Amino acid sequence: MNTHDIVVIGASAGGVEAITTVLAGLPRDLRAAVLVVLHISRGRSVMPEIISRAARLPATHPNDGDELHYGHIYVAPPDHHLTVDGSRMRVQHGPSENGVRPAVDPLFRSAARSFGPRVVGVVLTGALDDGTAGLAAVKEAGGIAVVQDPEEAFAPSMPRSAMNLVPVDHVLPLREIPVLLTTLALEEAPPETRRTGPHLAPIEPDHSEAPIAWNPEDRPGRLSVYSCPECHGSLWETDDLGILRFRCRVGHVYSSQSMLAAQTDSVDRALWAALRSLEERASLTRKMADRARERQHPWVANAFDIRAREAQEHAAVVREMLVNRTMAHDTPEASGEPVAPGRSRVEP
């Protein structure tokens, strides 16, 4: 009997506390594998240690190719996507998705493709809308969609986006989610059906390189008027069931909110670069004016003084924009390894 034995959890801002609260409530004999993504881009992560101290189940960063086992928590390593391919996990430094790596959507999507109705997707606190398209894929494959109550979330944007665009099965406070997961792990999952749907379609190459898209069949949607904020290549766009997504040739993927945030970051970088250039221009022209005065060339010095004042005035305008503008971010091992005692492998 297949049960809901694959639990995938995604979180961002405020996620450390939310994730540990949920995992601490799971029983030691849970007959499910739990996979977790928290947005941590670089550096060393101590999430497995934090979770292991709070929960009854052990937590680790998996290696590429490790098998899934019941009664274990797998945490995405920093700067790497965590996905599943059958009963094995893939840990890869692929293109960022929604501006982050690891991202929630690739884990949810790949789990839905591999395990269908056995998957339970859980979206917790976080900014923007990573996890929405992935949770839609879970639902399309027949799985269960769970969302933290946005009213108690540290950052309600991720759960609220999922609620608005996905037919969510459960909206619960944190303290009730582990009870639900424990119950679902014992319940029989619906019969396997053909896994189809727009969010299960391969717009994102989870386990291979993105096609260069010379041919129409390789193009993930229609050509948009936008360029990729990260590599500046052309973007294709899809709008499936109200969830707008973009993908470039090399595989960077953006949801609508993450695209807006990335464009805001690009504007930020451009404005800071402009400010630096203007202030350097003002400084250089003042220096040239001083040198002209030392050489008794008052007309030349006056011309450079005028340029310096203009550059400084322009710099002041740019600095004012940077300091006071409203941020758009604020929008609403080997297969032959022995299995640990008391723990069974997850069958594909």
Number of C-alpha atoms within 10 A of each C-alpha: 7 16 17 26 28 26 22 25 24 29 26 27 20 17 20 16 14 20 23 19 18 22 24 18 20 19 16 13 14 20 22 28 22 23 28 25 30 26 22 19 17 12 9 10 16 13 22 20 14 15 24 17 14 16 20 18 21 16 23 18 20 20 17 15 16 17 22 25 22 21 24 21 25 22 22 30 30 22 21 22 25 33 28 27 17 17 17 20 23 23 21 19 14 20 22 19 23 27 20 20 26 30 29 32 29 25 28 34 30 25 31 31 23 19 25 29 28 29 30 27 30 26 30 33 29 25 22 28 24 32 32 25 28 27 35 31 30 33 25 24 27 24 25 25 23 25 27 26 19 21 12 12 21 17 20 22 24 26 30 26 23 26 23 12 15 22 15 18 13 16 18 16 17 23 14 13 22 17 14 14 25 19 12 20 22 16 15 14 20 14 11 13 10 10 18 14 14 16 26 22 14 12 22 24 18 22 15 8 13 21 16 12 13 9 8 9 9 14 20 23 17 13 15 13 9 15 16 22 21 15 11 10 15 17 26 22 23 20 13 13 12 10 19 15 24 30 28 28 21 19 22 24 27 27 25 18 22 22 21 17 22 20 18 16 16 14 13 15 12 12 17 16 11 16 21 15 14 21 18 16 19 24 16 15 21 20 15 18 24 19 14 18 14 11 11 11 13 14 12 16 22 16 14 21 19 15 18 24 16 15 20 19 15 17 23 15 11 17 17 11 13 16 8 8 9 10 12 14 16 10 12 10 12 8 10 6 9 7 12 11 6 8 15 15 16 17 14 10
